[in-house]
Amino acid sequence: MSITRPSCGAARWRNAGLVVIGFVLCSHASQWGFGDDPDPAGKPGDAATKEKEALVPVSKNGNVLLDKKGGRVLLKTRVALREGTLEQLCCRRQTKEHESILSLDAPAFVVHTALLALKSKPGKPAQFKDTYEPPQGQTIEIFLNWTDDKGKAHRVPAKDWVRHSIHRFWSAKLEKLPEGVTIPKNTELRYDNKLHELSWYGPMTEEQKDEFLMLSRDKDFRKAIDYFYEQGQSRAMKADWVFVGSGFYTDEETGKKHYLAEDGDLICVANFPGAMIDVSVESSSQGDGLLFEAYTERIPPKETPVTVELIPVFEEADKQPANSTKK
């Protein structure tokens, strides 16, 4: 198996994508409902109806929609996971739902093509050779829309559903335990005499922190306790997402090319070579080093329908006429 990326760069992807999307839309206009009557629930001419009429289905099942005037791509997804460490914000259905908050029933290349239709520029994935190089590409703002069980509509930045992992081990170097300190046995605090490390697992409450600080006035011990407490607090992800663009592998037996993101790496929070959209910071894809987890308290029940907005961010010099910061 060999892995390749487009040899002519972003321009080749963009031109090929526009040809594909033009062909798809023209070939299936009647099948996907172009020219149908407005939504019966809306009145012809009202804002909601006009917005719906501006949405062009890009996937055959209508789960990927292009809003060229609004400068965004919409994905109709469902909640797949509410608790646990993450590799993706959104994966393809029946791929990586065990480590992805959302799943999308549509091909990844269709999402890629829709972004190209908005003149988004793909970059390249993270590099882990001699030195780490972060993923590169156009910044993509992501918003999540859903309706709760009381009928109230919500729209939040996708970052709000992802937090830095708190259910993990933390360690701090400590040459020895301060004199007279005995660690309570009914806690997650441990000291390793061989490694000379103090360690802690998971969130630490303020009451636990105060209890441990009362054990000693030793500067290094107290610094470690403060560190464990701070790292165990819920902190939403702040890093941006970027349009990496994934790549291809060629099947050596058939000679066919396969788009890497079809394997599930649609919108990632861990760096993968096949990511279509990746988080813009160093983020391990190894199980014990995953940086992020689901922000459980903020995520609606599993199977809740969620519409994901992908909004490319353009620099002033490259800004498109479409509203790329629609709220």
N, C-alpha and C positions, 0 to 999 in steps of 0.2 A: 504494500500500500504506500502510495506517495501523496504527500500533502503539498498543495500549491495554492498561491494567491494570484489574482488577476495580474498579468504581466504589464498591462498598460495603466495600472493604477485606478484611481477613483473615476477618471473620465470614462474608461471602458465600462466599468460597472454602471455608471450613470446612464450612458447612452444605451447600453444593452437593456437596462432596466426599463427605460422609457419606451423602447420598442416593444418589450414584453407586455408592459401594462397597457399600452395602446391597443395591441392585438387582443388581449384578454377582454378589455372593456368593450371593444367594438363587436367581438364575436359573441358575447353573452349579454348584451344589453337587455334584450327582451326577457331572457331567462332570469335575470336578477332584478327585474321590476322597473326599469327606467321607463318613464312616461306613464306609470300607474297613477291613479288618483291619490291625492294627499291622504295622510293618515286620518281615518274617520274621527279620531279623538281630537284632532286639531282643526282649527278653522283655516280655510285657505287664506294665505296672506299673513297669518300671525307669525310671531318670531319663532316659536317652536317648530311650526310646519316648514318655514323657510330654511331653518337650520337642518331639519331632517332631509329636505329635498336636496341640500348641498352635499350630502354624504353619498359617496360612490362606493358600492361594494367592490372589493378587490379580490376577496376569496369567494369561491362558489357558494359556500354556506353563509356568507354575509357576516362572518365573525371578524373580518378585517375591513375597515371602512376608511376611505380617503376623503378628507375635508380639505380640499386644496385652497379654497377661499379662506378658511380659518387657519391654514398652515399647520395641520395636525393629522395624525393617523390614529384611529380608534380601534381598540382591540376588545372584543367581547369575551371576557374570561370568567372563570369561576374560582372561588377560594378552594385551594387544595390542602393547605396546611396552616395551622394557627400557632403551633408550638414546636420549637426545635431549631437546631443550627441550619444555616442556609447556604446554598450555592447559587440559587437564582431567586429573583423576584418573580419571574414568570418563565415557565417552560412550555414546551409543546405537550399536548395531552398524551398520556401514557408514555412519558419518558422519565422525568425526574421529580415527580410530585412529592417524593419523600423528603426533598430538600428545596422545595419551591412553594412560595405562598400562593401563587396563581398558576392556572394552566389554561392554555389556549388551544382550541380545536381548529387549527389552520396551519398550513405550511409556513415555515420560517422565511423562505425566500420571498413569499408574497409580502410580508411585513417589510423586508429589505427593499423590495421594489417600490412599495408605496413611499418609503422615506426618500428614495431617489427621485420620485416624482415631485417631491417638495424641494428638490435641489440640495438635499442633505449630502454631506461629503463624508464617506467612510474613511477610516484611518487604518490602524494596524493593531493587533493584539499585544498584550504585555510580553516582554522578552525576559527570559530567565537564563541568560548565558553567563558571561563574565560578571556583569552587573545587571541589576534590575532596571528595566525601562517600563514605565507605566503604559497602559493602553492609550492609544491616541485616536482622535476622531472628533467630529462635531458634537458639541454638548447637546444632550436631549433632555428637556424637562419632562418629567413624568407625573401625571396626576391620576388619582383613582376616584371613580364615581360609583356609588351604590346607594340603595335605599334600604333603611332598616325595617325591622318588623312592625314599627309604628307608622310606616309610610313616609318618614322623613328622609329627604335626599341629602347626601353628603358628597363633598369633593375635597380631597386632601392631597398634599404632596406625597408621592409614593415613599419618600424617605421616612415618613411618619410611621410606616408599618415595619421598618427595619431598624434594629438597634444593635449596638455593640454587644457581643456575647457576654452575658453575666453568669451563665451556668457553665463555668469552667474553672480550672485551677489557676491560681496566681501564686507566684513565688518571689521572694526577695532575699538577697544574700544577707546573712547575719552570722558573724564569726562564732558567736556562742550566745546562748540565752543569758539575759542579764541575771546577776546573782539574786537568788531568792525567788525567781519566777517559776511557777508551776502552771503549766497550761491546763485549763479545765478539760476533762475527758469528754464532756458532753457537747463539744463544739467541733467545727471543721478546721480549727487552727492546729497546725502540726509543725514540729521542728525536726529536721533531718541532721543528725550529728555528723554523718559522713559527708554530705554535700554542703553542710553549713548553710542551710536554707530554712527560712520560715515560709510556710505555705498556707493557703486558704482556698476553699472551694465555694463558688457561688456568691450570691448577694450577702452583704453584711448589713445588719440593721444598725441604726444609730445607738441603740441600747447595747448591742454587742461591742461596738467600737469603744464606747465609754468604759465598758467593763474591762476590755483588754488594756486600754490606756492606763487604767488605775493600777495595773499590775507592776508597772515600772516607769521610772523617769528617764530611762536610757533613750538617748536620741535616736539611734538606729532602729531600735525595737518600735518606738512610737511612729517613726517614719514609715516602717513597713505596714503597721496597722492602718495608718491613714491612707496608704496606697491601696490596700485591699478594699477599704471602704469605698474609696472613690471609683475604683474599677468595677465594683459590684453594683453601682447605681445605673439605672436605665438611662441610656443616652441614645437618642435617635441618630441614625446615620446622617452625616453632613456632606459626604463626598458626592460629586456629580456623576451622572452617567454619560458615556460617550459612545458614539456610533462607530464601533470598531469595524464591522463589516464581515466578520467570520472569514471563511476561506473554503477551499475544496480539497477533497481527496479523490484520487483516481483508483478505481478498483482494477487491480492488476490482471484479473481474469477476464473481465468484461470490457475494460477500457472506459467504462462510464464514470463521469464525474458526479460527486455527491457533495451537496452543500453542507458543511460541517454543523451549522446551527440546527439542522433538522434533527440532530440527536438530542436536542433539549436545551442547548445553551442560548436561549433567546434573549432574556434580560438578566444579566448575571450580577451577583454581589461578591463573587470570587473569580479571580482571573483565570480564564480558560482560553486556550489558543483558538477554539472554535466559536467564541462568543460573537454574537451579532451586536449586542449592546453590552458594555461592561462598565463596572465601577471604575472611577478614574484614579484610584489609589492602589497601592500594593495590598493584595488580599489573597491569602493562601487558599488553595483549593484542596489542601490535605485535611482529612477528617479531624485530626486533633488540633489543627491550627486555624480553623474557620473563624473569621473575625466577627461575623454577624449572625444574628438569630431573629426569629419572628418576634415582633413586639405584640405578644399575645393579647394584651388588654385592649389594643386598638383595632383588632381585626375581627370582622363579623364572622358568623358561623360558617362552617364548611359548606360548600356548594352555593354560597351567596353569589349571584351574578354581579360582576364588577366590570365596568367599562374603563379601560386604561387609555389615557391620552398620551401620545408621544408628540412632543412639540419641539422641533429643531430650533436651536437658538442661533441666530445669525449676528455676526458683527455688523456694525453700522454700515460699513462699506459694501457688505454682501447682503444686506437686509432685503427680504422679499416684500412685495406689496402686500402679501397676506399677513394677517395678524398672528405673529409667531409667539405672542405672549398672552394668548386668550385665557381669561380666568373663568 
